[in-house]
Amino acid sequence: MSDDTDNQQAQDGPDLPIDQDMAERVVKLYSHVDEVLDELRVPDEERKEVEQNLMEAIAADLLVRLGEKLSDDDKEDLAKIGDSLPVGAEPDLNAVAGFFRDKFDQQQLVQALAEATESVLSEFTDAMQR
């Protein structure tokens, strides 16, 4: 393998098997979200806020999905990340991400992220079309 190939693979990310069906559904859902926002004539400023809210909802869904797979001891360890924080302060996202990277392999993380994304975007588009 040449340095160029190594660099290209590092830029492209890890070599993970991709669930093509899931990837296509997620891409389609993102397109559908754009269509719904266009149909509702959501201004750019509000669109950015909606997109931010969707990203936060996906992150929350992902945490719930991964949290359900943790042992009680792991849940206690995760809770300790936030124990020393002042009330209302947010935990260090790098520490939380590192915790989950230590507990799950990349394929599990990617699959959980895809499922969380699909769930949140489906709920959003369904709700907006009512």
N, C-alpha and C positions, 0 to 999 in steps of 0.2 A: 504494500500500500504506500502510495506517495504522500508527501506532506500535503499536497493539494487535496487529495482524497480525504485525508484526515481532517483537514480544515473544513472541507465542504460538509462532511458528516457532522462535525461539531456545530456548524452553522445551521444545518437542517434539523438538528435535534437528535434524540435517541432513535435508534432503529427499532421501532415497535410495530408489532402487527396492528393494522388498523381495521376496525370493524367498518367496512366500507358502507354497509347499509345504514349504520348509525350515523356515520359522518354525513351521508347524503341527506338523511332526515334532519339533522341539525342545521345544515346549510340551507335547506328548504325552509325551515322554521325561521331562520334569520331573515331570509328574503320575505317571508310572509309578514314578519314584524314590520319590516320597512314598508310593505304594501299597506298594511293597516294604518301605520302612522301617516302615510301619504294620503290615504282615503280620508282620514280624520283631519287632514290639513294641520298637523301639529307643527308649530313654529320650531325653527332650529334650536332655540334656547331650551324649549320644553322637551324637544326630542333628545337632547343631550342629557337632560335630567331623567327622562324615562329610561334611556339606555343605562345610565348610572344605577338607577334603581333595579333594573333587570340584572346587572352584574352583581349587585349586592345580594339580590334574591338567589341567584345561582350559587354564590359563595355560601350563603346560609344553608341552602338545600344540600350542597356538597358536604358541609360540616356535619349535618344531621345524618346523611347517608354513611359517611365514614365513622361517625360516632357510634352508630348502631352496631358496627362491626368490631368495636373495641371491647376488650375485657374490662372488668371493673377496675382492676389495677391500672390499666392504661388510661381509663377515664380519670382516675385520681391523679395520675401523672400529668395529664393534660390540664386538669383544673389548677395544678400547682403553678402553671405558667402565668396564670392571672392572679394568684394569691397575693403577690407583693405589690400589685398595682393599686394606686389610689382609686377610690370609688368613682366610677364614671370613665376612667381611663381605658383606652383600648389596648389589648395585648400586642406584643411585637409580632407582626404577621410573619416575619422570617422565622421566628422561633416556632410558631404554630405550624407553618409549612414544613419546617425541618422535622418536627415531631411526627407529622403524618408521613413524610418521606421515609422515616426510620421504621414505621409500622407497616407500610404497604409498599408493594413493588410498583414500578411505574405503570405497568399494564393495568393494575387495579385502580390506580389514581386516575388514569386517562379514562377508563371505563366509567368510573363514578362521576367524573366531570361531565362526560358526554350525557349520561343519564340525567344528571341534575340540570344541565342546560336544556335538554329536550323537555323535561318536565316543566320547568319554569316558563319557557317560551311557548309551550303548548297551552298552558293555563292562561298566559297573558293574551295570546291571540284569541282563544275561546271567549275570554271575558270581554275583550274589546269588540267582538263581533255580535254580542248580544244586544 
